[in-house]
């Protein structure tokens, strides 16, 4: 094998290796971006579900207090309802 052919093969292998490194770097960068986006979406979804659960609990507690007041006092007037929000 001549020295010239050997140098040409080394150059081509080096270019191929550099190309593979760039492709892997691109794949890693894309994978990290996708994971960050997925994490952000999961956090937003969990926060929304927690917020909905808290809201439902507060509505249930309010309804329980209203029913208790209606049972003990008859129809509550506006001042009694306003006290519930304080």
C-alpha positions as CSV (number, residue, x, y, z in Angstrom):
1,X,0.0,0.0,0.0
2,X,1.5,3.3,-1.0
3,X,1.9,6.1,1.5
4,X,-0.4,8.3,-0.5
5,X,-3.3,5.8,-0.3
6,X,-2.7,5.3,3.4
7,X,-2.9,9.1,4.0
8,X,-6.1,9.3,2.0
9,X,-7.7,6.5,4.0
10,X,-6.7,8.1,7.3
11,X,-8.2,11.5,6.1
12,X,-11.5,9.8,5.0
13,X,-11.8,7.8,8.2
14,X,-11.2,11.0,10.2
15,X,-13.9,12.9,8.3
16,X,-16.3,9.9,8.8
17,X,-15.5,9.9,12.6
18,X,-16.0,13.7,12.8
19,X,-19.4,13.3,11.0
20,X,-20.5,10.6,13.4
21,X,-19.5,12.7,16.4
22,X,-21.6,15.7,15.0
23,X,-24.6,13.4,14.4
24,X,-24.4,12.0,17.9
25,X,-24.1,15.5,19.3
26,X,-27.2,16.6,17.4
27,X,-29.1,13.5,18.7
28,X,-28.1,14.1,22.3
29,X,-29.1,17.8,22.0
30,X,-32.5,16.9,20.6
31,X,-33.1,14.3,23.2
32,X,-32.3,16.7,26.0
33,X,-34.6,19.4,24.6
34,X,-37.4,16.8,24.2
35,X,-36.9,15.6,27.8
36,X,-37.0,19.2,29.1
37,X,-40.2,19.9,27.1
38,X,-41.8,16.7,28.4
39,X,-40.8,17.5,32.0
40,X,-42.4,21.0,31.6
41,X,-45.6,19.6,30.3
42,X,-45.8,17.0,33.1
43,X,-45.2,19.7,35.7
44,X,-48.0,21.9,34.2
45,X,-50.3,18.9,34.1
46,X,-49.7,18.0,37.7
47,X,-50.1,21.6,38.9
48,X,-53.4,21.8,37.1
49,X,-54.7,18.5,38.6
50,X,-53.6,19.7,42.1
51,X,-55.3,23.0,41.5
52,X,-58.5,21.3,40.4
53,X,-58.4,19.0,43.4
54,X,-58.0,22.0,45.8
55,X,-60.8,23.8,44.1
56,X,-63.2,20.8,44.3
57,X,-62.3,20.4,48.0
58,X,-63.1,24.0,48.7
59,X,-66.4,23.8,46.8
60,X,-67.3,20.7,48.8
61,X,-66.4,22.4,52.1
62,X,-68.4,25.5,51.2
63,X,-71.4,23.3,50.2
64,X,-71.2,21.4,53.5
65,X,-71.1,24.6,55.5
66,X,-74.0,26.0,53.5
67,X,-76.1,22.9,54.0
68,X,-75.3,22.9,57.7
69,X,-76.4,26.6,58.0
70,X,-79.6,25.9,56.0
71,X,-80.5,23.0,58.2
72,X,-79.9,24.8,61.5
73,X,-81.2,28.3,60.5
74,X,-83.5,27.8,57.6
75,X,-82.7,30.0,54.7
76,X,-79.5,31.9,55.5
77,X,-79.5,35.7,54.8
78,X,-76.6,37.5,53.0
79,X,-74.7,38.4,56.2
80,X,-74.4,34.7,57.1
81,X,-73.2,33.9,53.6
82,X,-70.7,36.7,53.7
83,X,-69.3,35.3,57.0
84,X,-68.4,32.1,55.2
85,X,-66.0,34.0,52.9
86,X,-64.1,35.7,55.7
